[in-house]
Amino acid sequence: MDWRLDVTLEHPDTGWDHYADGWEILDAGGNRLGYRELVHPHVNEQPFTRSLGNVMLPDGTREVFIRARCSVDGWASEMFRVELQP
């Protein structure tokens, strides 16, 4: 089954030198299920929401984890658990 995930991020973007440049969807085992690249800063649009469609989740998946990436600091250490509703 394919899913569409809408993810809202808040990051102190300062411009092209420092901004949130992506987010990924992981399963409970840490396997990447999807990735959304963010191709420009959102200095004046905080928080902001972007979507990723056609995400194929394995049968029986009941939760995923979202992790954001920053152009300076890399992947965030914190992940956000999302419980899926069939």
PyMOL Python script that loads the backbone (N, CA, C, O; Angstrom):
from pymol import cmd

cmd.read_pdbstr("""\
ATOM      1  N   MET A   1       0.847  -1.172   0.000  1.00  0.00           N
ATOM      2  CA  MET A   1       0.000   0.000   0.000  1.00  0.00           C
ATOM      3  C   MET A   1       0.895   1.239   0.000  1.00  0.00           C
ATOM      4  O   MET A   1       1.887   1.287   0.728  1.00  0.00           O
ATOM      5  N   ASP A   2       0.557   2.225  -0.800  1.00  0.00           N
ATOM      6  CA  ASP A   2       1.364   3.444  -0.790  1.00  0.00           C
ATOM      7  C   ASP A   2       0.703   4.501   0.097  1.00  0.00           C
ATOM      8  O   ASP A   2      -0.519   4.567   0.230  1.00  0.00           O
ATOM      9  N   TRP A   3       1.560   5.317   0.693  1.00  0.00           N
ATOM     10  CA  TRP A   3       1.144   6.331   1.654  1.00  0.00           C
ATOM     11  C   TRP A   3       1.656   7.691   1.207  1.00  0.00           C
ATOM     12  O   TRP A   3       2.613   7.796   0.440  1.00  0.00           O
ATOM     13  N   ARG A   4       0.995   8.724   1.704  1.00  0.00           N
ATOM     14  CA  ARG A   4       1.458  10.098   1.570  1.00  0.00           C
ATOM     15  C   ARG A   4       1.675  10.608   2.983  1.00  0.00           C
ATOM     16  O   ARG A   4       0.780  10.531   3.825  1.00  0.00           O
ATOM     17  N   LEU A   5       2.864  11.129   3.240  1.00  0.00           N
ATOM     18  CA  LEU A   5       3.165  11.680   4.551  1.00  0.00           C
ATOM     19  C   LEU A   5       3.411  13.174   4.428  1.00  0.00           C
ATOM     20  O   LEU A   5       4.174  13.619   3.571  1.00  0.00           O
ATOM     21  N   ASP A   6       2.760  13.944   5.288  1.00  0.00           N
ATOM     22  CA  ASP A   6       2.942  15.389   5.377  1.00  0.00           C
ATOM     23  C   ASP A   6       3.735  15.644   6.648  1.00  0.00           C
ATOM     24  O   ASP A   6       3.303  15.270   7.738  1.00  0.00           O
ATOM     25  N   VAL A   7       4.881  16.272   6.515  1.00  0.00           N
ATOM     26  CA  VAL A   7       5.781  16.483   7.649  1.00  0.00           C
ATOM     27  C   VAL A   7       5.986  17.983   7.849  1.00  0.00           C
ATOM     28  O   VAL A   7       6.285  18.714   6.904  1.00  0.00           O
ATOM     29  N   THR A   8       5.822  18.428   9.089  1.00  0.00           N
ATOM     30  CA  THR A   8       6.048  19.826   9.443  1.00  0.00           C
ATOM     31  C   THR A   8       7.345  19.929  10.218  1.00  0.00           C
ATOM     32  O   THR A   8       7.553  19.227  11.208  1.00  0.00           O
ATOM     33  N   LEU A   9       8.220  20.822   9.752  1.00  0.00           N
ATOM     34  CA  LEU A   9       9.509  21.063  10.395  1.00  0.00           C
ATOM     35  C   LEU A   9       9.604  22.502  10.848  1.00  0.00           C
ATOM     36  O   LEU A   9       9.011  23.404  10.255  1.00  0.00           O
ATOM     37  N   GLU A  10      10.364  22.698  11.914  1.00  0.00           N
ATOM     38  CA  GLU A  10      10.742  24.041  12.334  1.00  0.00           C
ATOM     39  C   GLU A  10      12.238  24.027  12.546  1.00  0.00           C
ATOM     40  O   GLU A  10      12.757  23.205  13.302  1.00  0.00           O
ATOM     41  N   HIS A  11      12.934  24.936  11.882  1.00  0.00           N
ATOM     42  CA  HIS A  11      14.395  24.987  11.934  1.00  0.00           C
ATOM     43  C   HIS A  11      14.823  26.449  11.794  1.00  0.00           C
ATOM     44  O   HIS A  11      14.218  27.192  11.021  1.00  0.00           O
ATOM     45  N   PRO A  12      15.840  26.868  12.516  1.00  0.00           N
ATOM     46  CA  PRO A  12      16.275  28.271  12.418  1.00  0.00           C
ATOM     47  C   PRO A  12      17.076  28.544  11.142  1.00  0.00           C
ATOM     48  O   PRO A  12      18.255  28.894  11.203  1.00  0.00           O
ATOM     49  N   ASP A  13      16.423  28.378   9.983  1.00  0.00           N
ATOM     50  CA  ASP A  13      17.095  28.648   8.712  1.00  0.00           C
ATOM     51  C   ASP A  13      17.610  30.086   8.692  1.00  0.00           C
ATOM     52  O   ASP A  13      16.911  31.012   9.101  1.00  0.00           O
ATOM     53  N   THR A  14      18.841  30.259   8.210  1.00  0.00           N
ATOM     54  CA  THR A  14      19.405  31.607   8.084  1.00  0.00           C
ATOM     55  C   THR A  14      19.625  31.998   6.630  1.00  0.00           C
ATOM     56  O   THR A  14      19.952  33.149   6.343  1.00  0.00           O
ATOM     57  N   GLY A  15      19.450  31.067   5.722  1.00  0.00           N
ATOM     58  CA  GLY A  15      19.687  31.303   4.302  1.00  0.00           C
ATOM     59  C   GLY A  15      20.386  30.097   3.711  1.00  0.00           C
ATOM     60  O   GLY A  15      20.382  29.016   4.300  1.00  0.00           O
ATOM     61  N   TRP A  16      20.986  30.281   2.545  1.00  0.00           N
ATOM     62  CA  TRP A  16      21.614  29.169   1.837  1.00  0.00           C
ATOM     63  C   TRP A  16      22.772  28.549   2.598  1.00  0.00           C
ATOM     64  O   TRP A  16      23.163  27.419   2.307  1.00  0.00           O
ATOM     65  N   ASP A  17      23.326  29.262   3.563  1.00  0.00           N
ATOM     66  CA  ASP A  17      24.464  28.733   4.328  1.00  0.00           C
ATOM     67  C   ASP A  17      24.043  27.803   5.468  1.00  0.00           C
ATOM     68  O   ASP A  17      24.880  27.073   5.999  1.00  0.00           O
ATOM     69  N   HIS A  18      22.760  27.814   5.856  1.00  0.00           N
ATOM     70  CA  HIS A  18      22.299  26.984   6.984  1.00  0.00           C
ATOM     71  C   HIS A  18      20.781  26.840   6.918  1.00  0.00           C
ATOM     72  O   HIS A  18      20.043  27.779   7.217  1.00  0.00           O
ATOM     73  N   TYR A  19      20.328  25.654   6.524  1.00  0.00           N
ATOM     74  CA  TYR A  19      18.881  25.430   6.431  1.00  0.00           C
ATOM     75  C   TYR A  19      18.567  23.935   6.538  1.00  0.00           C
ATOM     76  O   TYR A  19      19.444  23.091   6.351  1.00  0.00           O
ATOM     77  N   ALA A  20      17.307  23.624   6.839  1.00  0.00           N
ATOM     78  CA  ALA A  20      16.843  22.238   6.843  1.00  0.00           C
ATOM     79  C   ALA A  20      16.808  21.779   5.392  1.00  0.00           C
ATOM     80  O   ALA A  20      16.094  22.356   4.572  1.00  0.00           O
ATOM     81  N   ASP A  21      17.585  20.731   5.070  1.00  0.00           N
ATOM     82  CA  ASP A  21      17.696  20.341   3.661  1.00  0.00           C
ATOM     83  C   ASP A  21      17.094  18.976   3.343  1.00  0.00           C
ATOM     84  O   ASP A  21      17.265  18.463   2.237  1.00  0.00           O
ATOM     85  N   GLY A  22      16.382  18.381   4.317  1.00  0.00           N
ATOM     86  CA  GLY A  22      15.708  17.127   4.001  1.00  0.00           C
ATOM     87  C   GLY A  22      15.134  16.452   5.231  1.00  0.00           C
ATOM     88  O   GLY A  22      15.394  16.852   6.366  1.00  0.00           O
ATOM     89  N   TRP A  23      14.348  15.421   4.975  1.00  0.00           N
ATOM     90  CA  TRP A  23      13.847  14.551   6.045  1.00  0.00           C
ATOM     91  C   TRP A  23      13.641  13.165   5.470  1.00  0.00           C
ATOM     92  O   TRP A  23      13.422  12.988   4.271  1.00  0.00           O
ATOM     93  N   GLU A  24      13.717  12.180   6.366  1.00  0.00           N
ATOM     94  CA  GLU A  24      13.560  10.798   5.938  1.00  0.00           C
ATOM     95  C   GLU A  24      12.540  10.075   6.794  1.00  0.00           C
ATOM     96  O   GLU A  24      12.241  10.479   7.918  1.00  0.00           O
ATOM     97  N   ILE A  25      12.015   8.997   6.235  1.00  0.00           N
ATOM     98  CA  ILE A  25      11.071   8.126   6.918  1.00  0.00           C
ATOM     99  C   ILE A  25      11.788   6.805   7.153  1.00  0.00           C
ATOM    100  O   ILE A  25      12.307   6.195   6.219  1.00  0.00           O
ATOM    101  N   LEU A  26      11.813   6.370   8.403  1.00  0.00           N
ATOM    102  CA  LEU A  26      12.489   5.131   8.778  1.00  0.00           C
ATOM    103  C   LEU A  26      11.502   4.163   9.402  1.00  0.00           C
ATOM    104  O   LEU A  26      10.503   4.574   9.993  1.00  0.00           O
ATOM    105  N   ASP A  27      11.787   2.866   9.268  1.00  0.00           N
ATOM    106  CA  ASP A  27      10.992   1.886  10.002  1.00  0.00           C
ATOM    107  C   ASP A  27      11.627   1.667  11.366  1.00  0.00           C
ATOM    108  O   ASP A  27      12.653   2.271  11.679  1.00  0.00           O
ATOM    109  N   ALA A  28      11.025   0.809  12.178  1.00  0.00           N
ATOM    110  CA  ALA A  28      11.513   0.583  13.546  1.00  0.00           C
ATOM    111  C   ALA A  28      12.927   0.011  13.568  1.00  0.00           C
ATOM    112  O   ALA A  28      13.630   0.145  14.570  1.00  0.00           O
ATOM    113  N   GLY A  29      13.350  -0.623  12.480  1.00  0.00           N
ATOM    114  CA  GLY A  29      14.699  -1.175  12.391  1.00  0.00           C
ATOM    115  C   GLY A  29      15.723  -0.205  11.849  1.00  0.00           C
ATOM    116  O   GLY A  29      16.892  -0.559  11.697  1.00  0.00           O
ATOM    117  N   GLY A  30      15.298   1.027  11.551  1.00  0.00           N
ATOM    118  CA  GLY A  30      16.218   2.033  11.032  1.00  0.00           C
ATOM    119  C   GLY A  30      16.399   2.003   9.523  1.00  0.00           C
ATOM    120  O   GLY A  30      17.285   2.674   8.993  1.00  0.00           O
ATOM    121  N   ASN A  31      15.573   1.236   8.827  1.00  0.00           N
ATOM    122  CA  ASN A  31      15.649   1.167   7.367  1.00  0.00           C
ATOM    123  C   ASN A  31      14.904   2.336   6.741  1.00  0.00           C
ATOM    124  O   ASN A  31      13.786   2.656   7.145  1.00  0.00           O
ATOM    125  N   ARG A  32      15.519   2.965   5.765  1.00  0.00           N
ATOM    126  CA  ARG A  32      14.893   4.102   5.098  1.00  0.00           C
ATOM    127  C   ARG A  32      13.764   3.624   4.183  1.00  0.00           C
ATOM    128  O   ARG A  32      13.942   2.747   3.338  1.00  0.00           O
ATOM    129  N   LEU A  33      12.592   4.241   4.388  1.00  0.00           N
ATOM    130  CA  LEU A  33      11.416   3.944   3.580  1.00  0.00           C
ATOM    131  C   LEU A  33      11.112   5.065   2.590  1.00  0.00           C
ATOM    132  O   LEU A  33      10.389   4.860   1.615  1.00  0.00           O
ATOM    133  N   GLY A  34      11.662   6.242   2.843  1.00  0.00           N
ATOM    134  CA  GLY A  34      11.429   7.387   1.970  1.00  0.00           C
ATOM    135  C   GLY A  34      12.327   8.532   2.360  1.00  0.00           C
ATOM    136  O   GLY A  34      12.816   8.602   3.488  1.00  0.00           O
ATOM    137  N   TYR A  35      12.543   9.441   1.408  1.00  0.00           N
ATOM    138  CA  TYR A  35      13.385  10.616   1.646  1.00  0.00           C
ATOM    139  C   TYR A  35      12.812  11.790   0.870  1.00  0.00           C
ATOM    140  O   TYR A  35      12.446  11.656  -0.298  1.00  0.00           O
ATOM    141  N   ARG A  36      12.737  12.940   1.525  1.00  0.00           N
ATOM    142  CA  ARG A  36      12.289  14.183   0.883  1.00  0.00           C
ATOM    143  C   ARG A  36      13.424  15.191   0.969  1.00  0.00           C
ATOM    144  O   ARG A  36      13.809  15.621   2.056  1.00  0.00           O
ATOM    145  N   GLU A  37      13.948  15.559  -0.179  1.00  0.00           N
ATOM    146  CA  GLU A  37      14.974  16.598  -0.227  1.00  0.00           C
ATOM    147  C   GLU A  37      14.295  17.957  -0.201  1.00  0.00           C
ATOM    148  O   GLU A  37      13.280  18.172  -0.863  1.00  0.00           O
ATOM    149  N   LEU A  38      14.867  18.866   0.571  1.00  0.00           N
ATOM    150  CA  LEU A  38      14.389  20.249   0.610  1.00  0.00           C
ATOM    151  C   LEU A  38      15.446  21.088  -0.090  1.00  0.00           C
ATOM    152  O   LEU A  38      16.592  21.140   0.357  1.00  0.00           O
ATOM    153  N   VAL A  39      15.079  21.741  -1.173  1.00  0.00           N
ATOM    154  CA  VAL A  39      16.081  22.314  -2.069  1.00  0.00           C
ATOM    155  C   VAL A  39      16.345  23.803  -1.868  1.00  0.00           C
ATOM    156  O   VAL A  39      17.123  24.404  -2.609  1.00  0.00           O
ATOM    157  N   HIS A  40      15.693  24.402  -0.862  1.00  0.00           N
ATOM    158  CA  HIS A  40      15.969  25.816  -0.587  1.00  0.00           C
ATOM    159  C   HIS A  40      15.614  26.135   0.859  1.00  0.00           C
ATOM    160  O   HIS A  40      14.852  25.405   1.493  1.00  0.00           O
ATOM    161  N   PRO A  41      16.174  27.237   1.383  1.00  0.00           N
ATOM    162  CA  PRO A  41      15.859  27.647   2.762  1.00  0.00           C
ATOM    163  C   PRO A  41      14.420  28.136   2.888  1.00  0.00           C
ATOM    164  O   PRO A  41      13.782  28.536   1.914  1.00  0.00           O
ATOM    165  N   HIS A  42      13.937  28.087   4.127  1.00  0.00           N
ATOM    166  CA  HIS A  42      12.585  28.559   4.455  1.00  0.00           C
ATOM    167  C   HIS A  42      12.690  29.587   5.580  1.00  0.00           C
ATOM    168  O   HIS A  42      12.070  29.434   6.633  1.00  0.00           O
ATOM    169  N   VAL A  43      13.466  30.616   5.351  1.00  0.00           N
ATOM    170  CA  VAL A  43      13.758  31.619   6.377  1.00  0.00           C
ATOM    171  C   VAL A  43      12.489  32.278   6.900  1.00  0.00           C
ATOM    172  O   VAL A  43      12.323  32.432   8.110  1.00  0.00           O
ATOM    173  N   ASN A  44      11.604  32.663   6.010  1.00  0.00           N
ATOM    174  CA  ASN A  44      10.390  33.392   6.403  1.00  0.00           C
ATOM    175  C   ASN A  44       9.145  32.518   6.409  1.00  0.00           C
ATOM    176  O   ASN A  44       8.022  33.022   6.392  1.00  0.00           O
ATOM    177  N   GLU A  45       9.347  31.221   6.434  1.00  0.00           N
ATOM    178  CA  GLU A  45       8.219  30.280   6.432  1.00  0.00           C
ATOM    179  C   GLU A  45       8.481  29.215   7.495  1.00  0.00           C
ATOM    180  O   GLU A  45       8.877  28.095   7.172  1.00  0.00           O
ATOM    181  N   GLN A  46       8.264  29.557   8.732  1.00  0.00           N
ATOM    182  CA  GLN A  46       8.536  28.645   9.850  1.00  0.00           C
ATOM    183  C   GLN A  46       7.323  28.567  10.754  1.00  0.00           C
ATOM    184  O   GLN A  46       6.744  29.604  11.079  1.00  0.00           O
ATOM    185  N   PRO A  47       6.925  27.406  11.164  1.00  0.00           N
ATOM    186  CA  PRO A  47       7.329  26.110  10.620  1.00  0.00           C
ATOM    187  C   PRO A  47       6.758  25.934   9.215  1.00  0.00           C
ATOM    188  O   PRO A  47       5.893  26.703   8.795  1.00  0.00           O
ATOM    189  N   PHE A  48       7.235  24.934   8.496  1.00  0.00           N
ATOM    190  CA  PHE A  48       6.762  24.681   7.151  1.00  0.00           C
ATOM    191  C   PHE A  48       6.462  23.198   6.979  1.00  0.00           C
ATOM    192  O   PHE A  48       7.043  22.354   7.662  1.00  0.00           O
ATOM    193  N   THR A  49       5.553  22.890   6.065  1.00  0.00           N
ATOM    194  CA  THR A  49       5.118  21.515   5.838  1.00  0.00           C
ATOM    195  C   THR A  49       5.394  21.134   4.391  1.00  0.00           C
ATOM    196  O   THR A  49       5.113  21.893   3.463  1.00  0.00           O
ATOM    197  N   ARG A  50       5.951  19.943   4.221  1.00  0.00           N
ATOM    198  CA  ARG A  50       6.171  19.387   2.891  1.00  0.00           C
ATOM    199  C   ARG A  50       5.705  17.941   2.893  1.00  0.00           C
ATOM    200  O   ARG A  50       5.701  17.285   3.935  1.00  0.00           O
ATOM    201  N   SER A  51       5.316  17.449   1.733  1.00  0.00           N
ATOM    202  CA  SER A  51       4.754  16.110   1.607  1.00  0.00           C
ATOM    203  C   SER A  51       5.661  15.202   0.796  1.00  0.00           C
ATOM    204  O   SER A  51       6.502  15.654   0.018  1.00  0.00           O
ATOM    205  N   LEU A  52       5.464  13.914   1.001  1.00  0.00           N
ATOM    206  CA  LEU A  52       6.109  12.888   0.188  1.00  0.00           C
ATOM    207  C   LEU A  52       5.058  11.828  -0.085  1.00  0.00           C
ATOM    208  O   LEU A  52       4.514  11.227   0.842  1.00  0.00           O
ATOM    209  N   GLY A  53       4.777  11.602  -1.345  1.00  0.00           N
ATOM    210  CA  GLY A  53       3.768  10.628  -1.722  1.00  0.00           C
ATOM    211  C   GLY A  53       4.373   9.356  -2.277  1.00  0.00           C
ATOM    212  O   GLY A  53       5.581   9.261  -2.495  1.00  0.00           O
ATOM    213  N   ASN A  54       3.512   8.386  -2.498  1.00  0.00           N
ATOM    214  CA  ASN A  54       3.907   7.085  -3.055  1.00  0.00           C
ATOM    215  C   ASN A  54       4.972   6.391  -2.214  1.00  0.00           C
ATOM    216  O   ASN A  54       5.874   5.746  -2.749  1.00  0.00           O
ATOM    217  N   VAL A  55       4.864   6.527  -0.907  1.00  0.00           N
ATOM    218  CA  VAL A  55       5.781   5.834   0.006  1.00  0.00           C
ATOM    219  C   VAL A  55       5.236   4.429   0.219  1.00  0.00           C
ATOM    220  O   VAL A  55       4.136   4.252   0.742  1.00  0.00           O
ATOM    221  N   MET A  56       6.000   3.450  -0.183  1.00  0.00           N
ATOM    222  CA  MET A  56       5.580   2.052  -0.057  1.00  0.00           C
ATOM    223  C   MET A  56       6.016   1.516   1.303  1.00  0.00           C
ATOM    224  O   MET A  56       7.209   1.405   1.584  1.00  0.00           O
ATOM    225  N   LEU A  57       5.050   1.192   2.128  1.00  0.00           N
ATOM    226  CA  LEU A  57       5.337   0.654   3.456  1.00  0.00           C
ATOM    227  C   LEU A  57       5.076  -0.846   3.448  1.00  0.00           C
ATOM    228  O   LEU A  57       4.091  -1.305   2.870  1.00  0.00           O
ATOM    229  N   PRO A  58       5.956  -1.609   4.088  1.00  0.00           N
ATOM    230  CA  PRO A  58       5.741  -3.058   4.164  1.00  0.00           C
ATOM    231  C   PRO A  58       4.421  -3.376   4.874  1.00  0.00           C
ATOM    232  O   PRO A  58       4.009  -2.653   5.782  1.00  0.00           O
ATOM    233  N   ASP A  59       3.770  -4.447   4.462  1.00  0.00           N
ATOM    234  CA  ASP A  59       2.538  -4.891   5.106  1.00  0.00           C
ATOM    235  C   ASP A  59       2.753  -5.007   6.609  1.00  0.00           C
ATOM    236  O   ASP A  59       3.788  -5.501   7.056  1.00  0.00           O
ATOM    237  N   GLY A  60       1.793  -4.559   7.372  1.00  0.00           N
ATOM    238  CA  GLY A  60       1.856  -4.673   8.819  1.00  0.00           C
ATOM    239  C   GLY A  60       2.567  -3.521   9.506  1.00  0.00           C
ATOM    240  O   GLY A  60       2.642  -3.503  10.735  1.00  0.00           O
ATOM    241  N   THR A  61       3.090  -2.557   8.759  1.00  0.00           N
ATOM    242  CA  THR A  61       3.768  -1.410   9.375  1.00  0.00           C
ATOM    243  C   THR A  61       2.747  -0.588  10.144  1.00  0.00           C
ATOM    244  O   THR A  61       1.749  -0.146   9.575  1.00  0.00           O
ATOM    245  N   ARG A  62       2.986  -0.383  11.411  1.00  0.00           N
ATOM    246  CA  ARG A  62       2.059   0.369  12.266  1.00  0.00           C
ATOM    247  C   ARG A  62       2.659   1.674  12.767  1.00  0.00           C
ATOM    248  O   ARG A  62       1.949   2.511  13.325  1.00  0.00           O
ATOM    249  N   GLU A  63       3.976   1.854  12.568  1.00  0.00           N
ATOM    250  CA  GLU A  63       4.622   3.087  12.987  1.00  0.00           C
ATOM    251  C   GLU A  63       5.831   3.340  12.100  1.00  0.00           C
ATOM    252  O   GLU A  63       6.448   2.411  11.580  1.00  0.00           O
ATOM    253  N   VAL A  64       6.155   4.614  11.941  1.00  0.00           N
ATOM    254  CA  VAL A  64       7.364   5.029  11.249  1.00  0.00           C
ATOM    255  C   VAL A  64       8.011   6.120  12.089  1.00  0.00           C
ATOM    256  O   VAL A  64       7.415   6.639  13.033  1.00  0.00           O
ATOM    257  N   PHE A  65       9.234   6.454  11.728  1.00  0.00           N
ATOM    258  CA  PHE A  65       9.980   7.483  12.432  1.00  0.00           C
ATOM    259  C   PHE A  65      10.460   8.516  11.416  1.00  0.00           C
ATOM    260  O   PHE A  65      10.930   8.164  10.334  1.00  0.00           O
ATOM    261  N   ILE A  66      10.338   9.788  11.773  1.00  0.00           N
ATOM    262  CA  ILE A  66      10.756  10.882  10.909  1.00  0.00           C
ATOM    263  C   ILE A  66      12.003  11.506  11.514  1.00  0.00           C
ATOM    264  O   ILE A  66      12.059  11.788  12.711  1.00  0.00           O
ATOM    265  N   ARG A  67      13.006  11.716  10.659  1.00  0.00           N
ATOM    266  CA  ARG A  67      14.249  12.357  11.108  1.00  0.00           C
ATOM    267  C   ARG A  67      14.612  13.440  10.102  1.00  0.00           C
ATOM    268  O   ARG A  67      14.617  13.202   8.895  1.00  0.00           O
ATOM    269  N   ALA A  68      14.916  14.627  10.607  1.00  0.00           N
ATOM    270  CA  ALA A  68      15.247  15.778   9.769  1.00  0.00           C
ATOM    271  C   ALA A  68      16.754  15.905   9.582  1.00  0.00           C
ATOM    272  O   ALA A  68      17.549  15.384  10.363  1.00  0.00           O
ATOM    273  N   ARG A  69      17.113  16.610   8.528  1.00  0.00           N
ATOM    274  CA  ARG A  69      18.517  16.852   8.224  1.00  0.00           C
ATOM    275  C   ARG A  69      18.741  18.348   8.031  1.00  0.00           C
ATOM    276  O   ARG A  69      17.887  19.060   7.503  1.00  0.00           O
ATOM    277  N   CYS A  70      19.914  18.808   8.474  1.00  0.00           N
ATOM    278  CA  CYS A  70      20.321  20.205   8.371  1.00  0.00           C
ATOM    279  C   CYS A  70      21.574  20.289   7.498  1.00  0.00           C
ATOM    280  O   CYS A  70      22.445  19.422   7.565  1.00  0.00           O
ATOM    281  N   SER A  71      21.654  21.326   6.690  1.00  0.00           N
ATOM    282  CA  SER A  71      22.792  21.478   5.784  1.00  0.00           C
ATOM    283  C   SER A  71      24.123  21.666   6.515  1.00  0.00           C
ATOM    284  O   SER A  71      25.179  21.428   5.928  1.00  0.00           O
ATOM    285  N   VAL A  72      24.097  22.080   7.763  1.00  0.00           N
ATOM    286  CA  VAL A  72      25.321  22.284   8.546  1.00  0.00           C
ATOM    287  C   VAL A  72      25.562  21.134   9.521  1.00  0.00           C
ATOM    288  O   VAL A  72      26.664  20.592   9.591  1.00  0.00           O
ATOM    289  N   ASP A  73      24.533  20.771  10.266  1.00  0.00           N
ATOM    290  CA  ASP A  73      24.694  19.796  11.359  1.00  0.00           C
ATOM    291  C   ASP A  73      24.414  18.351  10.956  1.00  0.00           C
ATOM    292  O   ASP A  73      24.661  17.441  11.748  1.00  0.00           O
ATOM    293  N   GLY A  74      23.909  18.118   9.759  1.00  0.00           N
ATOM    294  CA  GLY A  74      23.612  16.755   9.324  1.00  0.00           C
ATOM    295  C   GLY A  74      22.317  16.249   9.928  1.00  0.00           C
ATOM    296  O   GLY A  74      21.408  17.022  10.233  1.00  0.00           O
ATOM    297  N   TRP A  75      22.247  14.926  10.098  1.00  0.00           N
ATOM    298  CA  TRP A  75      21.021  14.301  10.600  1.00  0.00           C
ATOM    299  C   TRP A  75      20.807  14.607  12.068  1.00  0.00           C
ATOM    300  O   TRP A  75      21.742  14.552  12.866  1.00  0.00           O
ATOM    301  N   ALA A  76      19.579  14.929  12.420  1.00  0.00           N
ATOM    302  CA  ALA A  76      19.210  15.185  13.813  1.00  0.00           C
ATOM    303  C   ALA A  76      19.341  13.897  14.620  1.00  0.00           C
ATOM    304  O   ALA A  76      19.133  12.801  14.098  1.00  0.00           O
ATOM    305  N   SER A  77      19.681  14.038  15.874  1.00  0.00           N
ATOM    306  CA  SER A  77      19.765  12.861  16.739  1.00  0.00           C
ATOM    307  C   SER A  77      18.375  12.412  17.191  1.00  0.00           C
ATOM    308  O   SER A  77      18.172  11.245  17.526  1.00  0.00           O
ATOM    309  N   GLU A  78      17.433  13.333  17.198  1.00  0.00           N
ATOM    310  CA  GLU A  78      16.069  13.031  17.640  1.00  0.00           C
ATOM    311  C   GLU A  78      15.213  12.596  16.461  1.00  0.00           C
ATOM    312  O   GLU A  78      15.252  13.198  15.388  1.00  0.00           O
ATOM    313  N   MET A  79      14.441  11.543  16.678  1.00  0.00           N
ATOM    314  CA  MET A  79      13.477  11.085  15.679  1.00  0.00           C
ATOM    315  C   MET A  79      12.082  11.198  16.273  1.00  0.00           C
ATOM    316  O   MET A  79      11.909  11.134  17.490  1.00  0.00           O
ATOM    317  N   PHE A  80      11.098  11.366  15.415  1.00  0.00           N
ATOM    318  CA  PHE A  80       9.721  11.490  15.859  1.00  0.00           C
ATOM    319  C   PHE A  80       8.928  10.273  15.403  1.00  0.00           C
ATOM    320  O   PHE A  80       8.877   9.958  14.214  1.00  0.00           O
ATOM    321  N   ARG A  81       8.317   9.604  16.353  1.00  0.00           N
ATOM    322  CA  ARG A  81       7.516   8.413  16.085  1.00  0.00           C
ATOM    323  C   ARG A  81       6.136   8.832  15.610  1.00  0.00           C
ATOM    324  O   ARG A  81       5.507   9.719  16.186  1.00  0.00           O
ATOM    325  N   VAL A  82       5.670   8.173  14.539  1.00  0.00           N
ATOM    326  CA  VAL A  82       4.346   8.449  13.996  1.00  0.00           C
ATOM    327  C   VAL A  82       3.598   7.125  13.945  1.00  0.00           C
ATOM    328  O   VAL A  82       4.022   6.182  13.277  1.00  0.00           O
ATOM    329  N   GLU A  83       2.481   7.069  14.661  1.00  0.00           N
ATOM    330  CA  GLU A  83       1.637   5.882  14.626  1.00  0.00           C
ATOM    331  C   GLU A  83       0.700   5.995  13.428  1.00  0.00           C
ATOM    332  O   GLU A  83       0.019   7.007  13.264  1.00  0.00           O
ATOM    333  N   LEU A  84       0.666   4.976  12.605  1.00  0.00           N
ATOM    334  CA  LEU A  84      -0.123   4.998  11.378  1.00  0.00           C
ATOM    335  C   LEU A  84      -1.538   4.514  11.642  1.00  0.00           C
ATOM    336  O   LEU A  84      -1.761   3.569  12.399  1.00  0.00           O
ATOM    337  N   GLN A  85      -2.477   5.174  11.009  1.00  0.00           N
ATOM    338  CA  GLN A  85      -3.888   4.794  11.104  1.00  0.00           C
ATOM    339  C   GLN A  85      -4.293   4.196   9.763  1.00  0.00           C
ATOM    340  O   GLN A  85      -4.215   4.877   8.741  1.00  0.00           O
ATOM    341  N   PRO A  86      -4.729   2.925   9.746  1.00  0.00           N
ATOM    342  CA  PRO A  86      -5.100   2.290   8.474  1.00  0.00           C
ATOM    343  C   PRO A  86      -6.313   2.952   7.828  1.00  0.00           C
ATOM    344  O   PRO A  86      -6.747   2.533   6.756  1.00  0.00           O
TER     345      PRO A  86
END
""", "prot")
cmd.dss("prot")
cmd.show_as("cartoon", "prot")
cmd.util.cbc("prot")
cmd.orient("prot")
